[in-house]
Amino acid sequence: MSKITIRYFAAAAAAAGTEQELWSKPETLAQLRAELSEAYGPAMAQVLRAGSFLINGVVRRDAGALGTDEPLTVDVLPPFAGG
């Protein structure tokens, strides 16, 4: 099974207890969201509900397939305040 690099920022890093880790690559972004919520609990689930993902530097809002790009880096970003 291939691995992806997940980088966490701000509240996502606090919820995960780390800024970066290797993770078994799921089929879809929806599956990754579910796995992270299960692994890190309500604090991470809250970040994931309002936050966003960058997949190899590109914003992803859909929950579809992660694709076959290797290596794959997923940034988990909490919502940012400001205007």
PyMOL commands that set and color helices and strands:
alter all, ss='L'
color gray80, all
select helices_A, chain A and resi 11-16+29-50
alter helices_A, ss='H'
color red, helices_A
select strands_A, chain A and resi 3-8+20-24+52-55+58-60+73-77
alter strands_A, ss='S'
color yellow, strands_A
deselect
rebuild
show_as cartoon
